[in-house]
Amino acid sequence: MAICLGFVAAACLSLYPWNIAAQDEPDGPRRLTSDGSFKEKLAWSPDGRSILFTRIYEKKMGLWLLDLESREMRRLFKHDEAPDFDGSWSPDGKRIVFVFDVLQGTDGKLHIHTINADGTDNKVLVENKGFEECPRWSPDGQRVAFVSTRHGQQEIYVVDTDGKEIKRLTSEVAADTNPTWSPDGKEIAFASHRHGNWEIYVMKDDGSDVRRLTHHPSMDYWPVWSPNGKYIAFTSNRSGNYDIWIMKPDGSGLRNLSDHPAQDNHATWSPDGRKIAWVSNRSGSYEIWVTEVD
C-alpha cells in the first residue's frame, strides 16, 4: 500500500491573513474552502499567503493554490498531458517540486518535476525509474528528498536540485515514505511499515541513526515538522478514525489536535508555526480547515 497517496499584531495580519473564514466550530477550527471537491496533500507557502494542494476538479487531478486573503483557488498550471500532484515549496517560495504522472495506456509513469510558483518553466528533476513520489525540498534549498520504488520497494532518496546526483537513504524490506525535513536540515522524519504497521521514524539526513518515534498498533503517517522544530504533526487513526496529532521530535507529548469523528488528514504548518491546516470531511466534503496550535 503506497502512502503518498515560530509579531506585532498588525504585521501578522498583513503577512498571515487569518481573518479569512467564518468559524464553523465556535472557538475551534475554521473552514477555508467550501467548494465540495476532493482535496489532499497541503503545503503552506513560505510567505504565508497561500496553500498549495492537490485537487480533483472536473475529474482531473492537479495542483491548485488557495489565496488565503481572497480565498480564491486557481490551477497552478494548465496542460493537457497528465495529472500533477503532491507539491512542496522551495524555501524562497520561488519554485515548487511535485509529482508529474505521464500516463501510458492504463498505467502511469511518475516523475519528479519542478516549476516556477507562477506556473512557468516546468522541468524534469527525477526521471521515472519506478514510482517517484513525495518530493520535499530541503530547508537550505539544495536537495529534494523523495520516495522511489526503483529498487523494488518504497525507499527514501535525496537528489541535488540540479538532478545530477541521487543518493539512497533507506534500505528496508518494508516500505518507507512521507519524508519531512527538520528545520535545520539535519534530520528527516518519515513513515515506515518496517515493524508491521505504519509508524513515524526519524533519521539523520544521510540515512543513519534511525529512531522510532511512535509505538501504537495503528496507522501513523504523513509527518510534517514544525518550522520551529519543536513538534511533528502527523495523521493517525489511533482514536478510531483519522485525526491530526502532534508530538515532540523525541515522540513524547502526544496530543490529538483535530479530535473529531470525521476524517482529518494531510497537515501543514503555517510559516510562523502558530497554525496547522489540514483536510477534513467534517462538513460533508473534503475541505481545508485551519486551527491555532498552543
Secondary structure, 3 states (H helix, E strand, C coil): CCCCCCCCHHHHHHHCCCCCCCCCCCCCCEECCCCCCEEEEEEECCCCCEEEEEEEECCEEEEEEEECCCCCEEECCCCCCCCEEEEEECCCCCEEEEEEEEEECCEEEEEEEEEECCCCCCEEEECCCCCEEEEEECCCCCEEEEEECCCCCCEEEEEECCCCCEEECCCCCCCEEEEEECCCCCEEEEEECCCCCCEEEEEECCCCCCEECCCCCCCEEEEEECCCCCCEEEEECCCCCCEEEEECCCCCCCEECCCCCCCEEEEEECCCCCEEEEEECCCCCCEEEEEECC
